[in-house]
């Protein structure tokens, strides 16, 4: 016998019908199940009309609605504030319980607490489930029952905690007969992008929905064994490109981890490396959950409090440098190519995220929070925990971050990871005529080489906005405040320095 007569599944970051924890629990505990999604006005209002994420979410909702419709249900779509829309919809539909999957961001937690209270006042139950991650909250703790702050031991414990049940899919698609359409007086039509206030995606776009996720995953499975060898080279097809699908839940994290883990057990080193990246994602979920000060809305703090004492560059010169960084006009070709990639596509290769973050914080001396906010505004796969963790890693202020004296040399990184300049030439075509040697540092090219390539530095392409070696010395001085009293060691240079 069912626990509830009518249940409502509130889809958020889980836009799929297959292997969906909240949907499965609703279908197996309720006699009839309705489904809803809310385009949150508070989240959408600040976004540009051309924001690329909204078309992806909209297309994924269209596909999800089609799947639910074919099984006898529908996706009820609202455009408003969830705190109002979900309780109002639950009342209008005679719902006894609302089911949703957990979201780990501080603002989402506060939203869910407020919705739960509003529902409780109407005697409606609210249940949340683990779905974005294989392990969350207190699933992976140290022997002293404390959260991990270093990745490698977290990864070891994550793998040691893993059981077949942890990766077992929820057979939600086997119970879709419980799906129902909303009452006739409850509108549930899918609004158009224009009605939401947004335009169709401009430029390259990732395939949306679960079908798009598996289109990418099927392709990646053929390349997974080479992942460890190819993932750092932006001109090669190395990554899975699934981060945007993980972000919006169009594919199950359990399914991806299960595939990688199975391949790893059969000796696939590429799969082992990729599984490690999936575990990094959950590590940052854990950090945000246990140390919420790093992601307080509007006031992100350094994980290591002493790093908030750093005095970052300000003033007109810093503003000009930040604008050059944003526009991909720093004079450092790999940095500029990476920034142009995110500006034109909403995507940036992971190696390049580290390069541009190091350049902003340690070459230009600009607060990591400004770069974090820029990425938040543009990344298709924006994930607060990962974005914050990555920026704090680069700025050395986070948990298990690179040491403060590790300062990426943008020229060395370029020579190492885009040696033939293929990626640079694609995004910085104005210097495409330079040789494979000169393209990494045009200011070092001989006058005849620049003339032959029809490049006038300062006119066709900018001179470097900063001298890397001089910037490195300023950064080490800037970070003096975090060394501790009396500690002035001669820091070794990393292999990523020059």
N, C-alpha and C positions, 0 to 999 in steps of 0.2 A: 504494500500500500504506500502511496506517495506521502511524503511529509507535508507537502503544500499543494494546494489546488492550482494556483497560478504563480509562476515565477517569472522574473524579468532578468535577462542577462544584459548587463551594461558593458558593451564593448568599449575599450579605450585603446590600449597599446597591444591588442591581441586580435587583429583584423583577419581572422581565419575561422573556419568551422572545424577543421581537423585538429586533433590533439590539443584541444583547448580546455584547460582545467575548469574554469568557471562554467562554460557551456556544458561540459560533461556532468558536473555536479547538479546543475539546474535540471538537465534532461533526466537524470536518474532519481531526482528527489521531488519533482513536480509533475502533476498530471498534465498541465499545459505550460508551455514556455514561450514567452515573447522576447524579442531582442531589440536593443536600442543602441544608438550612437549619438553623441552630442558634439556638434561642432562648437567648441567653447568660445564664446564671444570675447572673453577676457584674454584668451591666448591669441586669438586671431586678430583682434583689433589693432595691435601695434605693427602687424606684419605688412610688408609692401604688397601691393596688388599682384605683383609678378612673383611672389614667393613660390619657390619650386616645390615645397613640401606639401602644400595644400592640394595641388592637383594629384600628387601621389596618394595622399590619404583619401581624397575623393574617389579616385579610380579604384582603390582597394575596397572602399565601402560599396561601390557599385558592383564589384565582383562578389563581395560577401553577400550582398542583398540578393543577387542572382542565385547563389548557392542555397540560401535560406528559402527563397521563393520556390525553387525546384523541389525542395523537401516539404513544402506545405506551410512555410512560415514567411516572414518578412523582416526587414530591418527598418525599424521606426527611427527616423532621423529628425533631430531637433537642432536648432541654431540658437543658442542662448547660454545661460549660466547653469551648469549641472546641478548646483544647489537648489535651483528652482525646478528645472526641467525633469529631473529623475523622480523626485517625490510627487510632482504633479502628474507625471505619466503613470506612476505606480498607482496613484489614487484613481485616475481615470480608467485604468484597466483592471481594477480590482485585484491588484497583485498582493500576494502574501509575503514574498521574499524577493530581495534583489541580490544577484550574484555578480561578482566582478573579480578580476585578477589584480593582484597587488601592483601598485606603482610606488617606487622608492624615493621619489623626489620630495623634498620637504613641503613644497606647495601642494603637491598631489595628496600627501598624507593629511595635511590640514583640510583639504577639500573633502576627502573621504570621511574624516571624522565629523565634519559638519553635515554631510549628507546622511551619515548613519544616525545622527541625532534627530535630524528632521524626519527620517523614516520611522524611527522609534516612536516619535510623538504620534504617528499614525498607526502604531502597532504593526509595523512592517519590518521584518528581519533584514539584516544586511550581512552578507558573507563575502569574504575575500580569500583568494587562493594564490598559491605560488605558481607562477606560469612563465614569467620573463626569464627566470633563471633555474638552473638545476638545483642549486643550493642558495638559500638566502637567510637573512636575519641571523639566527644563532646556530645555523646548521654546521658551520665550519668555524670552530674556536680552538684556541690553544689548549694544552693540558690543564692550564690554570683557569679555563673558561673565560678567557679574554679574547677580544678580536685581534686578528693578525694585522700587523702594520708593515710586514715585509712579504713580498710576493712569493718568493721561492718556497718558504715553509708553508704558506697558505696553499700553494699549488700541490705540495706533497700531501697535505692533510685532505685537500679536496679529492685527490685521486684515491687516497686511502678510505675516504668516506663513501666513495662511489659503490653502488650496488646495482644489479640489473633493474630493480624496482625504481631507482632514482631516474633512470632513463626510459622507463616504460611509458609508452604513449597513452594518453587518455582517449578511449575509443568513443569520442563524442559523436563521430559520424555514424556509429552503429545505433544511435538512439534518437535520430532526428525525427522519428515519427511523433515525438511529443511536441514538436514545434507547432505553433498556432499563429494565425493572423490576428492582428489587433481588432478590437470591436469596431464596428462600422463607423461610429462617430469619432474615432481617433485617427487623425490624419497621419499618414506615414510616408508620403511621397518623398523621393530623393530630390533635394534642391540641386539646382545647377551650380557650377562654379561661379557664374555671374551673379546668381542670387545670393551667394555667400560673400560676394565682393572681390572675387579673385579671377585672374586671367588664366588661360591655358598655359602650360609650361612652355617656356621659350628656350630653345636650345636642346642639347642632349638630355634625355631623361631615362631613368632606370625603369624597366618594366615593372608594373605595379601588381598588387594582389598576390595571392598564393601561387597563381600560375606563373607570375613573373619571378617569384622567389625560386621556384623549382626550375624555371628556365635557366637561371643563373647557377643554381646549385648543380644541376645536371652537367652543365659545362665545366664547373669547377671540379667535380668529382674526377673528371678525366685528367685534370691538372694537379690534383691535390698532392700527389707524390713528389712534385717538384716545388711545392710551396716554400719550403725552407731555403731553396736555392734562388728562387725568383722573386720573393716577396718584397725585397728592398729596392728593386729596380723599376722606377716609375714608367719607363718606356716599354716594359715587358708586361704581358698579361699574367701577373702573378697572384694578386689577391682574389678573394672570392667575390667581392663586390656585394656581399650580402648584409653589410652593416645597416643599411637603410631598412631592410626587411626585418632584421632583428629589432631595430628601434621601434617599428610599428607593429611587430608581431604577426606579420603575414606568413611567417614560417616559425615553427616551434624550435626554441633553443634546445629542447631535449632531443629533437630529431637530428639537429646538426651535430650535437655533442655525441650522440649515439653512433652516427656515421663515422665521425673522426675517431672515436674510441675503438670501434670495431676494426678500422683500418690500422690503427696504431698497434693493436694486439697482434696483428699479422705482420708487424715489422715495418710499416709505412712511416718513415721518418718525417715526411712532409705532413702527414696527418697528425703526428705527434706535435709538431710545431704549431699547426693550426689549432689543435685542441688547446694548447697553451694560450693562444690568443683569446679563445672563448672563456678560458678560466680568468684571464686578466680582466675581462669585462665583469665577471662576477666578483672579483676582488674589489674593483672600484664600487660596485653596488654595496658591498660589505662596508667599505670605508665610509661611504656617504650615510649609510644607515647608522653606524656606530659613532661617527664623528660628524654630526650634521652641521657643525659650524663651518665646514668647508663649502657648503652649498646654501647658506641662508639667503633667501631671495633679496637681491639688492645689496648684499653685504658679505660677499665671499671672503673667508679668512684663510690664511695660510694654515696648512695642517700643523706645521711646526711654528708655534707662535712667535719665536724669535725672528722669523723671516718677515714678519709684518713691520719690523723696525727698519727694513731697507728703505733708503731714500731713492726713489726712482726719478728719472729725468722728467722735468716739466718745462713749461714755457714754450715760446714760439718755435725754437729749433726742434724740440721734441715733437711738437704738433706736426711740423713739416716732415719729420722722419716717419712719424706714424702714418701720415697720409701717403707717403711714398711706399711704405710697406703695404698698406691696404691696396694700393693701385698697382702693385707689381712694378715699381719704378725705382728700386733701390740701387740699381747698377750691378747687383749680384745676380747673374742670370738664373741660377737654380731657384733662388728665393723668389725672383720675379715670376718665373714660370709656374711655380707652385701657387702663388697668390692669384695669378690669372686663371689657373685651373679652378680654384674654388669660386672665383668671381663669375666665371662663365658657366659652371656646371653644378655648383653646390657640393662638389666632391673634392677631396684632396687625399692623395696617396699617403699612407701612414708614415713612411720614412720622411716624407716632406713635411708632415705636420711637426715632426720633431725638429727638422732643420729650421723652419720659419719661426717656430716658437723660441728656439735657442737664439736666433738672430734678433728677434724683437726684444727679448729680455736681456741678453748678454752682449750683443753688439750695439743695440740702440739704447739699452738701459731703460726700457719702458715697462711699466707695471704689467705683469702677466695677465691681470684681470681685464685689461683692455683688449688683449688678443683673445682671451677666452670669450668675451662678449661679442667680438667680431665673428668668431667661429659660430657662436650660438645663433647669430642672425642669419648665417648663410648655409651651414652644413645640412644637407639632406638627412644625414644620419645623427643629427645632434642628440646627444645623450648627456645629461648634466653630469652624471658620475664619471663617465669616460672623458668628457671634455675637460672637466675640472681636474681630474687625475692626470691627464696628459699635460696640461699646462703647468700644473704644480710640479710634475716630474721634470719638465724642461727648466723651470725656474729654480729647481732644487729645494722648493719649499714644501713638497709633499712627502707622503710616506713612501719609503723605498725609492726615493728620487735619485737622479744622477747627482753626484757630488758637485758642489757649487763651482769647483775649479774645472769641471768638464765643460768645455765650451766648444761647440761644433764650429769647425772652420768651414764656411760655406763653399769655398773653392775646393777644398779637399773632398768634401761630401759630393760635390758636383763631379769631380774627376772620378770618384770611386763608384758612384751609383748611376751616373749618366755619361759614361766615358766618351761615347760617340756623339753626345749632344743631341740625341734624337728627341728627347722630351723637351729640352730647351728650345730647339728649332720649331717645334709644334706651337708652343705658346709664346715664344719671343721671336717671331719671324724676322724682325728688323735686324737681327744679328746672325741670321741663318747662313750668311755667306762666309763667316769665319771658319777657320780650320777646326778640327776636333780638339786641337790643343788650345787654341786661343779663345774658343767659345766660352770657356769656364771663367775667364777673367779678361774681358776685352781691354781693360785699361793697361794690361801688360803686353798687349799685342804691339808689334812694330808698326810704325806709321804706314809703311807700304802695305802691310796686311790689312789695316783698317781701310786704306784707300781702295784696295782691290775689292773689298767687301762692301764698298760704298757706305761706310759708317763714319759719321762725325760724332765722336763722343761729346756729350753735352747737348747735342742737337737731335740726332737720330736715336740715341740711346744714352741714358744718364751716366755720368761719372759715379763711382761708388759714393754713397751717402756717408760712409764711415770707413775708416781704416781698421781692419780686423785686429791687427796686433795691438794697436793703440787702445782699441775698445776692450780687448781682453784684459789689459792692465787696469783700466778703469773699473771693470767689473770685479776683479779681485779686490780692489780697494773698496768698492761699494759693498761687497759682501763681508767686509771686516767685522761688521756688527754681529755676525752669526758665528764667528769662529770661537768665541769664548775668551775670557780674560787671559791675557798673556800668551795666547796661542798664535804664533806667526810662523807656521812651518813652511818649508819650501814645497809647495804642492807639485806632485808629478803631473806631467802633461798626459792627457789621454791620447789613445791612438786616433781619436776623432779630432784632435787638434792638428795644427800643421806640422 
